[in-house]
């Protein structure tokens, strides 16, 4: 029987489960932005070089460690269930965050970020798969949008806390990291009441009725119908993420060093960006993603972001230019690549390969971003306009890939989409 076929819409329980699963996004983005804001404080306290800043960014939750965590966690999620991963890895996250709370030397910062990234990476495919599988049919976009709102809410809360504790310097940064650790522990207990995905349970039961040679395995990802989806999604999301990751981690640093803005001003501009992004998701992506032409919706978002990024390449980085830039980027990305990657990566693969495929793609993207992060501080120091043109080019490539190969899955149930893959 098709899952949730008779459901008229989302219930309170549906929204509760989506929020509990989607809080992985809050923690992921909160960790990245907290590190980005604390970066300037760490540079002053520990006299960090530009190359060491690149190491912190490359190994942290924005990049390599998150990629490794996603690859490992995604496979375990398909093999042993979503619940085992999304419930307990938050304790590991809290352990890693503890190193940042009590860091007294640069190596502790690197270790803490690496451990946090592993936990965040493992949680992403588990939570994204779960959201798609528990959402009422034909409302996956709406529920995926909730997770993306939480992705933006994390930075807004983190940045607001940094504004409040700014006079405390490094102590303030430790308090912000502590809030993320406490939330992770609380989330562990809140998620304990959630049930395993019925899609996964039924798929696992079906596997037991076939021979060992017919069972789903990693080798199946090499089949043309899955390779094509992975290539499309990885290409679209990778080039967008090269921009987004650079922006998320380094924009406060760029504003202070290139734009000569104060720490408080740079934090407020970041808050404006994420708030606008949440509004874009809530009023554009969530109402439309399940109903309109997804390819055209993606194209509109890509064009807005390309124009917004080109502003920094063409004009000096003044405060008015920065504000126009962040508003255009936030509105465009709210219903763009990040939201659609979560949605499409849940739709283009069968249940027992869903998290594995997401983990592999997420790993390729975040590890690539990690290597790119080594060069960003140096590029910023030698000429920001060059960096801005490179980032604009990344958005052009991402937009072109998405506009050409985006699927048309609006209005289709997960069962209908999975039937196509057989």
ABEGO torsion letter per residue (X at the ends): XBBGAABAEBBAAAAAAAAAAAAAAAAAAAAAAAAAAAAAAAAAAAGBBAAAAAAAAAABAABAAAAAAAAAAAAAAAAAEAAAAAAAAAAAAAAAAAAAAABABAAAAAAAAAAAAAAAAAAAAAAAAAAAAABBBGAAAAAAAAAAAAAAAAAAAAAAAAAAAAAAEAAAAAAAAAAAAAAAAAAAAAAAABBBBAAAAAAAAAAAABBAAABBBAAAAABAAAAAAAAAAAAAAAAAAAAAAAAAAAAAAAAAAAAGBBAAAAAAAAAAAAAAAAAAAAAAAAAAAAABBAAAAAAAAAAAAAAAAAAAAABBBBAAAAAAAAAAAAAAAAABAAAAAAAAAAAABBAAAAAAAAAAAAAAAAAAAAAAAAAAAAAAAAEAAAAAAAAAAAAAAAAAAAAAABBBABGBBAAAAAAAAX
